[in-house]
Amino acid sequence: MYFLLIGIALLAMKYLEIGPVAAFPWWVVLSPFAMAVAWWSWADASGYTKKKAVERENQKKQARIDKNRENLGMGAAPTRKKR
């Protein structure tokens, strides 16, 4: 995501001829977009994206369980250690 934001900022600065970016060659200005594509390809191929999605789902699930325990007056569940 950061590569994409940097690329958009550089592209806008190049188009509007702002600062030293106006003198940069186009391949330098467009390189953050190529890096974003490479990052997304690696993240999907390595399973990084799926791992992060599963972690977020597990955190939401645990928060729901803790909230329900509190509402029932049972107290929060003991926390689990990460492996």
PDB file of N, CA, C and O in Angstrom:
ATOM      1  N   MET A   1       0.818  -1.178   0.000  1.00  0.00           N
ATOM      2  CA  MET A   1       0.000   0.000   0.000  1.00  0.00           C
ATOM      3  C   MET A   1       0.869   1.251   0.000  1.00  0.00           C
ATOM      4  O   MET A   1       0.545   2.238  -0.661  1.00  0.00           O
ATOM      5  N   TYR A   2       1.979   1.208   0.747  1.00  0.00           N
ATOM      6  CA  TYR A   2       2.860   2.365   0.797  1.00  0.00           C
ATOM      7  C   TYR A   2       3.473   2.643  -0.577  1.00  0.00           C
ATOM      8  O   TYR A   2       3.603   3.798  -0.980  1.00  0.00           O
ATOM      9  N   PHE A   3       3.852   1.571  -1.298  1.00  0.00           N
ATOM     10  CA  PHE A   3       4.409   1.758  -2.638  1.00  0.00           C
ATOM     11  C   PHE A   3       3.399   2.462  -3.542  1.00  0.00           C
ATOM     12  O   PHE A   3       3.765   3.327  -4.338  1.00  0.00           O
ATOM     13  N   LEU A   4       2.150   2.091  -3.416  1.00  0.00           N
ATOM     14  CA  LEU A   4       1.110   2.696  -4.240  1.00  0.00           C
ATOM     15  C   LEU A   4       0.949   4.179  -3.915  1.00  0.00           C
ATOM     16  O   LEU A   4       0.839   5.003  -4.823  1.00  0.00           O
ATOM     17  N   LEU A   5       0.936   4.518  -2.646  1.00  0.00           N
ATOM     18  CA  LEU A   5       0.814   5.927  -2.248  1.00  0.00           C
ATOM     19  C   LEU A   5       2.017   6.742  -2.707  1.00  0.00           C
ATOM     20  O   LEU A   5       1.862   7.869  -3.179  1.00  0.00           O
ATOM     21  N   ILE A   6       3.211   6.179  -2.571  1.00  0.00           N
ATOM     22  CA  ILE A   6       4.419   6.869  -3.031  1.00  0.00           C
ATOM     23  C   ILE A   6       4.368   7.067  -4.543  1.00  0.00           C
ATOM     24  O   ILE A   6       4.713   8.135  -5.049  1.00  0.00           O
ATOM     25  N   GLY A   7       3.935   6.030  -5.258  1.00  0.00           N
ATOM     26  CA  GLY A   7       3.829   6.122  -6.707  1.00  0.00           C
ATOM     27  C   GLY A   7       2.854   7.194  -7.145  1.00  0.00           C
ATOM     28  O   GLY A   7       3.135   7.945  -8.080  1.00  0.00           O
ATOM     29  N   ILE A   8       1.710   7.275  -6.479  1.00  0.00           N
ATOM     30  CA  ILE A   8       0.713   8.294  -6.827  1.00  0.00           C
ATOM     31  C   ILE A   8       1.266   9.691  -6.550  1.00  0.00           C
ATOM     32  O   ILE A   8       1.069  10.610  -7.345  1.00  0.00           O
ATOM     33  N   ALA A   9       1.957   9.847  -5.424  1.00  0.00           N
ATOM     34  CA  ALA A   9       2.539  11.154  -5.094  1.00  0.00           C
ATOM     35  C   ALA A   9       3.600  11.551  -6.123  1.00  0.00           C
ATOM     36  O   ALA A   9       3.616  12.689  -6.592  1.00  0.00           O
ATOM     37  N   LEU A  10       4.483  10.617  -6.472  1.00  0.00           N
ATOM     38  CA  LEU A  10       5.509  10.924  -7.470  1.00  0.00           C
ATOM     39  C   LEU A  10       4.900  11.226  -8.830  1.00  0.00           C
ATOM     40  O   LEU A  10       5.348  12.135  -9.530  1.00  0.00           O
ATOM     41  N   LEU A  11       3.885  10.468  -9.200  1.00  0.00           N
ATOM     42  CA  LEU A  11       3.218  10.684 -10.483  1.00  0.00           C
ATOM     43  C   LEU A  11       2.579  12.080 -10.543  1.00  0.00           C
ATOM     44  O   LEU A  11       2.686  12.780 -11.550  1.00  0.00           O
ATOM     45  N   ALA A  12       1.924  12.463  -9.466  1.00  0.00           N
ATOM     46  CA  ALA A  12       1.305  13.792  -9.419  1.00  0.00           C
ATOM     47  C   ALA A  12       2.369  14.888  -9.474  1.00  0.00           C
ATOM     48  O   ALA A  12       2.204  15.889 -10.170  1.00  0.00           O
ATOM     49  N   MET A  13       3.458  14.690  -8.736  1.00  0.00           N
ATOM     50  CA  MET A  13       4.520  15.698  -8.741  1.00  0.00           C
ATOM     51  C   MET A  13       5.184  15.803 -10.115  1.00  0.00           C
ATOM     52  O   MET A  13       5.534  16.900 -10.551  1.00  0.00           O
ATOM     53  N   LYS A  14       5.356  14.681 -10.791  1.00  0.00           N
ATOM     54  CA  LYS A  14       5.951  14.694 -12.128  1.00  0.00           C
ATOM     55  C   LYS A  14       5.000  15.380 -13.111  1.00  0.00           C
ATOM     56  O   LYS A  14       5.434  16.211 -13.910  1.00  0.00           O
ATOM     57  N   TYR A  15       3.726  15.046 -13.061  1.00  0.00           N
ATOM     58  CA  TYR A  15       2.735  15.625 -13.970  1.00  0.00           C
ATOM     59  C   TYR A  15       2.612  17.135 -13.765  1.00  0.00           C
ATOM     60  O   TYR A  15       2.533  17.894 -14.731  1.00  0.00           O
ATOM     61  N   LEU A  16       2.598  17.562 -12.506  1.00  0.00           N
ATOM     62  CA  LEU A  16       2.449  18.985 -12.194  1.00  0.00           C
ATOM     63  C   LEU A  16       3.784  19.729 -12.187  1.00  0.00           C
ATOM     64  O   LEU A  16       3.825  20.935 -11.943  1.00  0.00           O
ATOM     65  N   GLU A  17       4.873  19.009 -12.455  1.00  0.00           N
ATOM     66  CA  GLU A  17       6.225  19.569 -12.509  1.00  0.00           C
ATOM     67  C   GLU A  17       6.583  20.302 -11.219  1.00  0.00           C
ATOM     68  O   GLU A  17       6.975  21.469 -11.233  1.00  0.00           O
ATOM     69  N   ILE A  18       6.437  19.587 -10.107  1.00  0.00           N
ATOM     70  CA  ILE A  18       6.733  20.144  -8.790  1.00  0.00           C
ATOM     71  C   ILE A  18       8.099  19.656  -8.334  1.00  0.00           C
ATOM     72  O   ILE A  18       8.375  18.457  -8.363  1.00  0.00           O
ATOM     73  N   GLY A  19       8.947  20.575  -7.916  1.00  0.00           N
ATOM     74  CA  GLY A  19      10.234  20.260  -7.322  1.00  0.00           C
ATOM     75  C   GLY A  19      11.159  19.453  -8.218  1.00  0.00           C
ATOM     76  O   GLY A  19      11.019  19.458  -9.441  1.00  0.00           O
ATOM     77  N   PRO A  20      12.104  18.760  -7.596  1.00  0.00           N
ATOM     78  CA  PRO A  20      13.085  17.999  -8.368  1.00  0.00           C
ATOM     79  C   PRO A  20      12.488  16.775  -9.057  1.00  0.00           C
ATOM     80  O   PRO A  20      13.118  16.201  -9.945  1.00  0.00           O
ATOM     81  N   VAL A  21      11.306  16.374  -8.667  1.00  0.00           N
ATOM     82  CA  VAL A  21      10.671  15.206  -9.268  1.00  0.00           C
ATOM     83  C   VAL A  21      10.383  15.458 -10.745  1.00  0.00           C
ATOM     84  O   VAL A  21      10.338  14.511 -11.531  1.00  0.00           O
ATOM     85  N   ALA A  22      10.193  16.693 -11.127  1.00  0.00           N
ATOM     86  CA  ALA A  22       9.916  17.028 -12.528  1.00  0.00           C
ATOM     87  C   ALA A  22      11.077  16.608 -13.432  1.00  0.00           C
ATOM     88  O   ALA A  22      10.865  16.322 -14.610  1.00  0.00           O
ATOM     89  N   ALA A  23      12.293  16.567 -12.900  1.00  0.00           N
ATOM     90  CA  ALA A  23      13.467  16.199 -13.696  1.00  0.00           C
ATOM     91  C   ALA A  23      13.750  14.701 -13.661  1.00  0.00           C
ATOM     92  O   ALA A  23      14.602  14.225 -14.410  1.00  0.00           O
ATOM     93  N   PHE A  24      13.054  13.946 -12.806  1.00  0.00           N
ATOM     94  CA  PHE A  24      13.276  12.497 -12.725  1.00  0.00           C
ATOM     95  C   PHE A  24      12.846  11.841 -14.027  1.00  0.00           C
ATOM     96  O   PHE A  24      11.888  12.284 -14.660  1.00  0.00           O
ATOM     97  N   PRO A  25      13.547  10.788 -14.431  1.00  0.00           N
ATOM     98  CA  PRO A  25      13.065  10.034 -15.598  1.00  0.00           C
ATOM     99  C   PRO A  25      11.768   9.294 -15.236  1.00  0.00           C
ATOM    100  O   PRO A  25      11.495   9.032 -14.065  1.00  0.00           O
ATOM    101  N   TRP A  26      10.982   8.968 -16.260  1.00  0.00           N
ATOM    102  CA  TRP A  26       9.689   8.327 -16.022  1.00  0.00           C
ATOM    103  C   TRP A  26       9.833   6.975 -15.347  1.00  0.00           C
ATOM    104  O   TRP A  26       8.972   6.600 -14.551  1.00  0.00           O
ATOM    105  N   TRP A  27      10.893   6.230 -15.638  1.00  0.00           N
ATOM    106  CA  TRP A  27      11.031   4.901 -15.031  1.00  0.00           C
ATOM    107  C   TRP A  27      11.204   5.005 -13.521  1.00  0.00           C
ATOM    108  O   TRP A  27      10.787   4.107 -12.790  1.00  0.00           O
ATOM    109  N   VAL A  28      11.816   6.097 -13.041  1.00  0.00           N
ATOM    110  CA  VAL A  28      11.965   6.294 -11.591  1.00  0.00           C
ATOM    111  C   VAL A  28      10.610   6.625 -10.970  1.00  0.00           C
ATOM    112  O   VAL A  28      10.281   6.148  -9.885  1.00  0.00           O
ATOM    113  N   VAL A  29       9.839   7.438 -11.663  1.00  0.00           N
ATOM    114  CA  VAL A  29       8.530   7.850 -11.151  1.00  0.00           C
ATOM    115  C   VAL A  29       7.568   6.659 -11.102  1.00  0.00           C
ATOM    116  O   VAL A  29       6.759   6.551 -10.180  1.00  0.00           O
ATOM    117  N   LEU A  30       7.656   5.773 -12.089  1.00  0.00           N
ATOM    118  CA  LEU A  30       6.730   4.643 -12.171  1.00  0.00           C
ATOM    119  C   LEU A  30       7.225   3.397 -11.422  1.00  0.00           C
ATOM    120  O   LEU A  30       6.473   2.434 -11.276  1.00  0.00           O
ATOM    121  N   SER A  31       8.460   3.401 -10.952  1.00  0.00           N
ATOM    122  CA  SER A  31       9.010   2.214 -10.281  1.00  0.00           C
ATOM    123  C   SER A  31       8.255   1.805  -9.009  1.00  0.00           C
ATOM    124  O   SER A  31       8.172   0.606  -8.742  1.00  0.00           O
ATOM    125  N   PRO A  32       7.696   2.729  -8.202  1.00  0.00           N
ATOM    126  CA  PRO A  32       6.928   2.268  -7.040  1.00  0.00           C
ATOM    127  C   PRO A  32       5.725   1.398  -7.414  1.00  0.00           C
ATOM    128  O   PRO A  32       5.336   0.517  -6.647  1.00  0.00           O
ATOM    129  N   PHE A  33       5.135   1.642  -8.591  1.00  0.00           N
ATOM    130  CA  PHE A  33       4.015   0.810  -9.021  1.00  0.00           C
ATOM    131  C   PHE A  33       4.493  -0.615  -9.320  1.00  0.00           C
ATOM    132  O   PHE A  33       3.804  -1.584  -9.001  1.00  0.00           O
ATOM    133  N   ALA A  34       5.670  -0.734  -9.931  1.00  0.00           N
ATOM    134  CA  ALA A  34       6.234  -2.060 -10.199  1.00  0.00           C
ATOM    135  C   ALA A  34       6.574  -2.776  -8.890  1.00  0.00           C
ATOM    136  O   ALA A  34       6.370  -3.983  -8.764  1.00  0.00           O
ATOM    137  N   MET A  35       7.091  -2.023  -7.922  1.00  0.00           N
ATOM    138  CA  MET A  35       7.396  -2.624  -6.620  1.00  0.00           C
ATOM    139  C   MET A  35       6.123  -3.068  -5.906  1.00  0.00           C
ATOM    140  O   MET A  35       6.125  -4.092  -5.222  1.00  0.00           O
ATOM    141  N   ALA A  36       5.036  -2.310  -6.055  1.00  0.00           N
ATOM    142  CA  ALA A  36       3.758  -2.704  -5.448  1.00  0.00           C
ATOM    143  C   ALA A  36       3.252  -4.006  -6.057  1.00  0.00           C
ATOM    144  O   ALA A  36       2.768  -4.881  -5.338  1.00  0.00           O
ATOM    145  N   VAL A  37       3.361  -4.139  -7.375  1.00  0.00           N
ATOM    146  CA  VAL A  37       2.945  -5.376  -8.040  1.00  0.00           C
ATOM    147  C   VAL A  37       3.807  -6.542  -7.569  1.00  0.00           C
ATOM    148  O   VAL A  37       3.292  -7.633  -7.325  1.00  0.00           O
ATOM    149  N   ALA A  38       5.113  -6.323  -7.441  1.00  0.00           N
ATOM    150  CA  ALA A  38       6.007  -7.386  -6.965  1.00  0.00           C
ATOM    151  C   ALA A  38       5.662  -7.780  -5.530  1.00  0.00           C
ATOM    152  O   ALA A  38       5.645  -8.966  -5.200  1.00  0.00           O
ATOM    153  N   TRP A  39       5.389  -6.803  -4.685  1.00  0.00           N
ATOM    154  CA  TRP A  39       5.032  -7.091  -3.291  1.00  0.00           C
ATOM    155  C   TRP A  39       3.742  -7.908  -3.211  1.00  0.00           C
ATOM    156  O   TRP A  39       3.677  -8.908  -2.496  1.00  0.00           O
ATOM    157  N   TRP A  40       2.711  -7.473  -3.952  1.00  0.00           N
ATOM    158  CA  TRP A  40       1.434  -8.184  -3.906  1.00  0.00           C
ATOM    159  C   TRP A  40       1.575  -9.600  -4.457  1.00  0.00           C
ATOM    160  O   TRP A  40       0.957 -10.531  -3.943  1.00  0.00           O
ATOM    161  N   SER A  41       2.378  -9.762  -5.490  1.00  0.00           N
ATOM    162  CA  SER A  41       2.610 -11.103  -6.041  1.00  0.00           C
ATOM    163  C   SER A  41       3.286 -11.994  -5.011  1.00  0.00           C
ATOM    164  O   SER A  41       2.881 -13.138  -4.809  1.00  0.00           O
ATOM    165  N   TRP A  42       4.317 -11.467  -4.360  1.00  0.00           N
ATOM    166  CA  TRP A  42       5.025 -12.258  -3.349  1.00  0.00           C
ATOM    167  C   TRP A  42       4.104 -12.578  -2.171  1.00  0.00           C
ATOM    168  O   TRP A  42       4.077 -13.712  -1.694  1.00  0.00           O
ATOM    169  N   ALA A  43       3.357 -11.587  -1.707  1.00  0.00           N
ATOM    170  CA  ALA A  43       2.484 -11.778  -0.543  1.00  0.00           C
ATOM    171  C   ALA A  43       1.434 -12.852  -0.819  1.00  0.00           C
ATOM    172  O   ALA A  43       1.141 -13.673   0.050  1.00  0.00           O
ATOM    173  N   ASP A  44       0.870 -12.848  -2.018  1.00  0.00           N
ATOM    174  CA  ASP A  44      -0.123 -13.866  -2.354  1.00  0.00           C
ATOM    175  C   ASP A  44       0.509 -15.238  -2.538  1.00  0.00           C
ATOM    176  O   ASP A  44      -0.049 -16.243  -2.097  1.00  0.00           O
ATOM    177  N   ALA A  45       1.660 -15.287  -3.184  1.00  0.00           N
ATOM    178  CA  ALA A  45       2.315 -16.572  -3.458  1.00  0.00           C
ATOM    179  C   ALA A  45       2.861 -17.225  -2.189  1.00  0.00           C
ATOM    180  O   ALA A  45       2.863 -18.450  -2.069  1.00  0.00           O
ATOM    181  N   SER A  46       3.321 -16.410  -1.247  1.00  0.00           N
ATOM    182  CA  SER A  46       3.933 -16.963  -0.035  1.00  0.00           C
ATOM    183  C   SER A  46       2.907 -17.299   1.046  1.00  0.00           C
ATOM    184  O   SER A  46       3.244 -17.981   2.014  1.00  0.00           O
ATOM    185  N   GLY A  47       1.677 -16.842   0.905  1.00  0.00           N
ATOM    186  CA  GLY A  47       0.662 -17.095   1.919  1.00  0.00           C
ATOM    187  C   GLY A  47       0.599 -16.013   2.983  1.00  0.00           C
ATOM    188  O   GLY A  47      -0.172 -16.133   3.935  1.00  0.00           O
ATOM    189  N   TYR A  48       1.391 -14.964   2.842  1.00  0.00           N
ATOM    190  CA  TYR A  48       1.423 -13.880   3.817  1.00  0.00           C
ATOM    191  C   TYR A  48       0.057 -13.215   3.961  1.00  0.00           C
ATOM    192  O   TYR A  48      -0.387 -12.937   5.076  1.00  0.00           O
ATOM    193  N   THR A  49      -0.599 -12.964   2.851  1.00  0.00           N
ATOM    194  CA  THR A  49      -1.912 -12.307   2.857  1.00  0.00           C
ATOM    195  C   THR A  49      -2.935 -13.162   3.608  1.00  0.00           C
ATOM    196  O   THR A  49      -3.682 -12.652   4.442  1.00  0.00           O
ATOM    197  N   LYS A  50      -2.965 -14.446   3.313  1.00  0.00           N
ATOM    198  CA  LYS A  50      -3.915 -15.350   3.960  1.00  0.00           C
ATOM    199  C   LYS A  50      -3.632 -15.455   5.457  1.00  0.00           C
ATOM    200  O   LYS A  50      -4.558 -15.490   6.267  1.00  0.00           O
ATOM    201  N   LYS A  51      -2.352 -15.505   5.821  1.00  0.00           N
ATOM    202  CA  LYS A  51      -1.978 -15.610   7.227  1.00  0.00           C
ATOM    203  C   LYS A  51      -2.481 -14.396   8.002  1.00  0.00           C
ATOM    204  O   LYS A  51      -3.028 -14.539   9.095  1.00  0.00           O
ATOM    205  N   LYS A  52      -2.298 -13.204   7.441  1.00  0.00           N
ATOM    206  CA  LYS A  52      -2.755 -11.984   8.112  1.00  0.00           C
ATOM    207  C   LYS A  52      -4.280 -11.950   8.214  1.00  0.00           C
ATOM    208  O   LYS A  52      -4.818 -11.491   9.221  1.00  0.00           O
ATOM    209  N   ALA A  53      -4.976 -12.426   7.191  1.00  0.00           N
ATOM    210  CA  ALA A  53      -6.440 -12.456   7.224  1.00  0.00           C
ATOM    211  C   ALA A  53      -6.931 -13.401   8.319  1.00  0.00           C
ATOM    212  O   ALA A  53      -7.875 -13.080   9.040  1.00  0.00           O
ATOM    213  N   VAL A  54      -6.297 -14.558   8.445  1.00  0.00           N
ATOM    214  CA  VAL A  54      -6.677 -15.524   9.475  1.00  0.00           C
ATOM    215  C   VAL A  54      -6.402 -14.951  10.865  1.00  0.00           C
ATOM    216  O   VAL A  54      -7.203 -15.150  11.778  1.00  0.00           O
ATOM    217  N   GLU A  55      -5.288 -14.246  11.041  1.00  0.00           N
ATOM    218  CA  GLU A  55      -4.987 -13.632  12.331  1.00  0.00           C
ATOM    219  C   GLU A  55      -6.049 -12.602  12.716  1.00  0.00           C
ATOM    220  O   GLU A  55      -6.476 -12.553  13.870  1.00  0.00           O
ATOM    221  N   ARG A  56      -6.478 -11.780  11.753  1.00  0.00           N
ATOM    222  CA  ARG A  56      -7.529 -10.788  12.039  1.00  0.00           C
ATOM    223  C   ARG A  56      -8.834 -11.475  12.412  1.00  0.00           C
ATOM    224  O   ARG A  56      -9.518 -11.041  13.339  1.00  0.00           O
ATOM    225  N   GLU A  57      -9.188 -12.546  11.697  1.00  0.00           N
ATOM    226  CA  GLU A  57     -10.415 -13.277  12.017  1.00  0.00           C
ATOM    227  C   GLU A  57     -10.350 -13.881  13.408  1.00  0.00           C
ATOM    228  O   GLU A  57     -11.332 -13.837  14.149  1.00  0.00           O
ATOM    229  N   ASN A  58      -9.205 -14.444  13.770  1.00  0.00           N
ATOM    230  CA  ASN A  58      -9.053 -15.039  15.096  1.00  0.00           C
ATOM    231  C   ASN A  58      -9.138 -13.988  16.198  1.00  0.00           C
ATOM    232  O   ASN A  58      -9.700 -14.253  17.261  1.00  0.00           O
ATOM    233  N   GLN A  59      -8.589 -12.803  15.956  1.00  0.00           N
ATOM    234  CA  GLN A  59      -8.681 -11.732  16.946  1.00  0.00           C
ATOM    235  C   GLN A  59     -10.126 -11.281  17.137  1.00  0.00           C
ATOM    236  O   GLN A  59     -10.557 -11.047  18.266  1.00  0.00           O
ATOM    237  N   LYS A  60     -10.878 -11.158  16.045  1.00  0.00           N
ATOM    238  CA  LYS A  60     -12.287 -10.780  16.142  1.00  0.00           C
ATOM    239  C   LYS A  60     -13.080 -11.853  16.874  1.00  0.00           C
ATOM    240  O   LYS A  60     -13.935 -11.549  17.706  1.00  0.00           O
ATOM    241  N   LYS A  61     -12.791 -13.102  16.558  1.00  0.00           N
ATOM    242  CA  LYS A  61     -13.491 -14.212  17.212  1.00  0.00           C
ATOM    243  C   LYS A  61     -13.218 -14.205  18.712  1.00  0.00           C
ATOM    244  O   LYS A  61     -14.140 -14.366  19.512  1.00  0.00           O
ATOM    245  N   GLN A  62     -11.955 -14.020  19.097  1.00  0.00           N
ATOM    246  CA  GLN A  62     -11.600 -14.011  20.513  1.00  0.00           C
ATOM    247  C   GLN A  62     -12.242 -12.821  21.216  1.00  0.00           C
ATOM    248  O   GLN A  62     -12.680 -12.945  22.359  1.00  0.00           O
ATOM    249  N   ALA A  63     -12.305 -11.673  20.552  1.00  0.00           N
ATOM    250  CA  ALA A  63     -12.946 -10.496  21.151  1.00  0.00           C
ATOM    251  C   ALA A  63     -14.430 -10.757  21.386  1.00  0.00           C
ATOM    252  O   ALA A  63     -14.971 -10.362  22.419  1.00  0.00           O
ATOM    253  N   ARG A  64     -15.102 -11.427  20.429  1.00  0.00           N
ATOM    254  CA  ARG A  64     -16.518 -11.775  20.607  1.00  0.00           C
ATOM    255  C   ARG A  64     -16.694 -12.730  21.783  1.00  0.00           C
ATOM    256  O   ARG A  64     -17.600 -12.557  22.598  1.00  0.00           O
ATOM    257  N   ILE A  65     -15.834 -13.729  21.870  1.00  0.00           N
ATOM    258  CA  ILE A  65     -15.926 -14.700  22.962  1.00  0.00           C
ATOM    259  C   ILE A  65     -15.735 -14.007  24.300  1.00  0.00           C
ATOM    260  O   ILE A  65     -16.492 -14.249  25.240  1.00  0.00           O
ATOM    261  N   ASP A  66     -14.711 -13.131  24.392  1.00  0.00           N
ATOM    262  CA  ASP A  66     -14.454 -12.416  25.647  1.00  0.00           C
ATOM    263  C   ASP A  66     -15.629 -11.516  26.027  1.00  0.00           C
ATOM    264  O   ASP A  66     -16.002 -11.434  27.198  1.00  0.00           O
ATOM    265  N   LYS A  67     -16.204 -10.846  25.039  1.00  0.00           N
ATOM    266  CA  LYS A  67     -17.341  -9.964  25.308  1.00  0.00           C
ATOM    267  C   LYS A  67     -18.536 -10.767  25.821  1.00  0.00           C
ATOM    268  O   LYS A  67     -19.204 -10.356  26.770  1.00  0.00           O
ATOM    269  N   ASN A  68     -18.800 -11.905  25.197  1.00  0.00           N
ATOM    270  CA  ASN A  68     -19.914 -12.743  25.641  1.00  0.00           C
ATOM    271  C   ASN A  68     -19.672 -13.302  27.039  1.00  0.00           C
ATOM    272  O   ASN A  68     -20.602 -13.390  27.840  1.00  0.00           O
ATOM    273  N   ARG A  69     -18.440 -13.677  27.337  1.00  0.00           N
ATOM    274  CA  ARG A  69     -18.118 -14.170  28.685  1.00  0.00           C
ATOM    275  C   ARG A  69     -18.348 -13.075  29.724  1.00  0.00           C
ATOM    276  O   ARG A  69     -18.902 -13.329  30.794  1.00  0.00           O
ATOM    277  N   GLU A  70     -17.917 -11.855  29.400  1.00  0.00           N
ATOM    278  CA  GLU A  70     -18.111 -10.738  30.314  1.00  0.00           C
ATOM    279  C   GLU A  70     -19.602 -10.473  30.530  1.00  0.00           C
ATOM    280  O   GLU A  70     -20.035 -10.223  31.655  1.00  0.00           O
ATOM    281  N   ASN A  71     -20.383 -10.529  29.450  1.00  0.00           N
ATOM    282  CA  ASN A  71     -21.824 -10.280  29.563  1.00  0.00           C
ATOM    283  C   ASN A  71     -22.518 -11.357  30.383  1.00  0.00           C
ATOM    284  O   ASN A  71     -23.523 -11.084  31.038  1.00  0.00           O
ATOM    285  N   LEU A  72     -21.998 -12.565  30.355  1.00  0.00           N
ATOM    286  CA  LEU A  72     -22.577 -13.654  31.142  1.00  0.00           C
ATOM    287  C   LEU A  72     -22.050 -13.674  32.572  1.00  0.00           C
ATOM    288  O   LEU A  72     -22.511 -14.466  33.393  1.00  0.00           O
ATOM    289  N   GLY A  73     -21.081 -12.801  32.876  1.00  0.00           N
ATOM    290  CA  GLY A  73     -20.523 -12.727  34.217  1.00  0.00           C
ATOM    291  C   GLY A  73     -19.510 -13.816  34.505  1.00  0.00           C
ATOM    292  O   GLY A  73     -19.255 -14.123  35.669  1.00  0.00           O
ATOM    293  N   MET A  74     -18.929 -14.407  33.475  1.00  0.00           N
ATOM    294  CA  MET A  74     -17.976 -15.498  33.660  1.00  0.00           C
ATOM    295  C   MET A  74     -16.539 -14.997  33.688  1.00  0.00           C
ATOM    296  O   MET A  74     -15.632 -15.773  33.990  1.00  0.00           O
ATOM    297  N   GLY A  75     -16.308 -13.750  33.389  1.00  0.00           N
ATOM    298  CA  GLY A  75     -14.943 -13.229  33.326  1.00  0.00           C
ATOM    299  C   GLY A  75     -14.303 -13.596  32.002  1.00  0.00           C
ATOM    300  O   GLY A  75     -14.800 -14.443  31.260  1.00  0.00           O
ATOM    301  N   ALA A  76     -13.207 -12.950  31.727  1.00  0.00           N
ATOM    302  CA  ALA A  76     -12.504 -13.197  30.461  1.00  0.00           C
ATOM    303  C   ALA A  76     -11.806 -14.546  30.515  1.00  0.00           C
ATOM    304  O   ALA A  76     -11.375 -15.000  31.575  1.00  0.00           O
ATOM    305  N   ALA A  77     -11.705 -15.167  29.372  1.00  0.00           N
ATOM    306  CA  ALA A  77     -11.007 -16.453  29.272  1.00  0.00           C
ATOM    307  C   ALA A  77      -9.524 -16.234  29.478  1.00  0.00           C
ATOM    308  O   ALA A  77      -9.003 -15.163  29.170  1.00  0.00           O
ATOM    309  N   PRO A  78      -8.840 -17.239  29.997  1.00  0.00           N
ATOM    310  CA  PRO A  78      -7.385 -17.102  30.132  1.00  0.00           C
ATOM    311  C   PRO A  78      -6.751 -16.901  28.759  1.00  0.00           C
ATOM    312  O   PRO A  78      -7.164 -17.513  27.774  1.00  0.00           O
ATOM    313  N   THR A  79      -5.755 -16.046  28.715  1.00  0.00           N
ATOM    314  CA  THR A  79      -5.111 -15.771  27.430  1.00  0.00           C
ATOM    315  C   THR A  79      -4.205 -16.915  27.037  1.00  0.00           C
ATOM    316  O   THR A  79      -3.563 -17.546  27.878  1.00  0.00           O
ATOM    317  N   ARG A  80      -4.165 -17.167  25.740  1.00  0.00           N
ATOM    318  CA  ARG A  80      -3.323 -18.232  25.219  1.00  0.00           C
ATOM    319  C   ARG A  80      -1.984 -17.666  24.803  1.00  0.00           C
ATOM    320  O   ARG A  80      -1.897 -16.531  24.335  1.00  0.00           O
ATOM    321  N   LYS A  81      -0.953 -18.451  24.972  1.00  0.00           N
ATOM    322  CA  LYS A  81       0.364 -18.034  24.529  1.00  0.00           C
ATOM    323  C   LYS A  81       0.517 -18.387  23.063  1.00  0.00           C
ATOM    324  O   LYS A  81       0.049 -19.431  22.609  1.00  0.00           O
ATOM    325  N   LYS A  82       1.187 -17.494  22.321  1.00  0.00           N
ATOM    326  CA  LYS A  82       1.449 -17.779  20.910  1.00  0.00           C
ATOM    327  C   LYS A  82       2.591 -18.767  20.808  1.00  0.00           C
ATOM    328  O   LYS A  82       3.534 -18.758  21.600  1.00  0.00           O
ATOM    329  N   ARG A  83       2.474 -19.611  19.813  1.00  0.00           N
ATOM    330  CA  ARG A  83       3.538 -20.600  19.592  1.00  0.00           C
ATOM    331  C   ARG A  83       4.591 -20.067  18.684  1.00  0.00           C
ATOM    332  O   ARG A  83       5.562 -20.764  18.388  1.00  0.00           O
TER     333      ARG A  83
END
